[in-house]
Amino acid sequence: MPLPKRRHSKSRGAKRRTHWKLNVPTLVECSHCHQPKLPHRICPNCGYYNGKEEITPKET
């Protein structure tokens, strides 16, 4: 197993980690109830997808 001969600087490690970040999920408005939902998925609030009721949401 190879080992580094010299220590890498903090800035060198930080440059490598600049792209380690979270992305904000894309949300779209449900065409039926106008609540935010993930695109191409059934709305968890009303159960509609593509203008049709696919599931009946649970009453809480």
C-alpha positions in Angstrom: 0.0 0.0 0.0 1.7 3.3 -1.1 2.0 6.1 1.5 2.5 9.8 0.7 6.0 11.0 1.1 5.0 14.6 2.0 1.9 16.0 3.7 -0.7 17.6 1.5 -1.5 21.2 2.5 -5.0 22.2 3.8 -5.7 24.3 0.7 -4.9 21.3 -1.6 -7.5 19.2 0.3 -10.0 22.1 0.3 -9.6 22.5 -3.5 -10.5 18.8 -3.9 -13.6 19.2 -1.7 -15.0 22.3 -3.4 -17.6 20.2 -5.2 -18.8 18.3 -2.1 -22.1 20.1 -1.6 -25.8 19.4 -1.4 -28.1 20.3 -4.2 -31.5 21.8 -3.5 -34.2 19.4 -4.8 -36.2 20.8 -7.8 -39.9 21.3 -6.8 -42.8 21.9 -9.1 -46.4 23.0 -8.4 -49.0 20.3 -8.4 -51.6 21.1 -11.1 -54.5 19.9 -8.9 -53.8 21.2 -5.4 -51.0 23.7 -6.1 -48.7 22.2 -3.4 -45.0 21.8 -4.1 -44.0 18.2 -5.2 -41.1 16.5 -6.9 -41.4 16.4 -10.7 -42.6 13.2 -12.4 -44.1 11.8 -9.1 -47.5 11.4 -7.6 -48.5 14.3 -5.4 -48.2 13.2 -1.8 -50.9 15.8 -0.8 -53.8 14.9 -3.2 -52.6 11.7 -5.0 -53.0 13.1 -8.5 -50.5 12.6 -11.4 -51.0 13.8 -14.9 -54.5 15.0 -14.2 -55.7 11.6 -12.9 -56.1 10.4 -9.3 -53.6 7.6 -9.0 -53.8 6.9 -5.3 -56.1 8.0 -2.4 -54.0 9.8 0.2 -54.3 8.8 3.8 -56.4 11.0 6.0 -54.4 12.2 9.1 
